[in-house]
Amino acid sequence: MKKELLKQAISFSKSGFRIFKCSGKRPCGAWRHNPYITPDEVEEFLEGWTGNYGIAPTKNQLIIDIDPRNFEPGDMPHKRLFAAC
């Protein structure tokens, strides 16, 4: 796994997110039932993994996926969303 992605995964874990392995955008295995992986365990868990990883939000969190490929260059959809709230 690339060093920058690993750093991000550790940061997500430190923020309380559960980390799980993905194949493309699909979770691998019984990810909902896997135990919580501590920040210290993330590197070993993802060692040699060439796929993606996912994060599971807590019941009090909402994740909005904004794909920049769907907008014109320079468009900032997240800023429009925040302004509308």
N, C-alpha and C positions, 0 to 999 in steps of 0.2 A: 504494500500500500504506500502511496506517495506520502512523503513526510508532512506536507501541508494538510492533507486530508486526515492524517492521523492526529495532528495537533487539534484540528477542528473537532474530531470525535472525542478526544479527551476533554476539550472545553465543554462540549455538550454534556458529557457525563458529569463533569464537575458542577454543571448547572442543574443537575437532577434528571436529565433525560435518560431513558433507557436506550441503549445502543443495540442494534441487531443487524445481521448480515442480510444483504439483498442481492438478488440476481436481476440485473436491470432495475426496474422499479418495484419488483415483487419481493416481499420478505421471504427468507429461506427458513424452512422448517417450522417448528411450532414456536415462533418468536414470542407470542403472547404469554407462553408458559415458561420461557427461559428466565432464569434468575437475573436479578439486577447485577450489572457488571460495574464494579467500582472504577473510578478514574485510573487507579493503579493497575487494573486488569485489562483495560482497553487495548493497550499495545499488544499484549500476548494474545488476546481474543482475535484481533485483526491481523496478526502476523501471517504473512504469506497470502492473505486474502486479496484477490485481484478484482473482485466485484465492488459494488457500492455498499454503503451501510445506510441504515435508516435510524431515525430517532422517534420514539414514541412520546407524545405529549402527555402530560398529566390530565386529569379530568377537568382541571380549571384553565387549561390553555387551548388556544386556537392557533393553528398554523395556516397561513395563507401563502400559497405557492404562486409567485408571480414570475412567469417565464419571459425574460426580456426579448426572446426571439419573436414574440407575438406583437411587439410594439415598434413604432417608428424610432429610429435613432434619436436620442436626446429626450424621448418621452420618459417621464418618471411616474408610472402608474401608482406606485406606493405613496408618492406625495399627494396625488389626487385622492387616493383612498383616505389618507390621514386627514386631509382638509375637509373631506365630506363627513367625517365622524365628529 
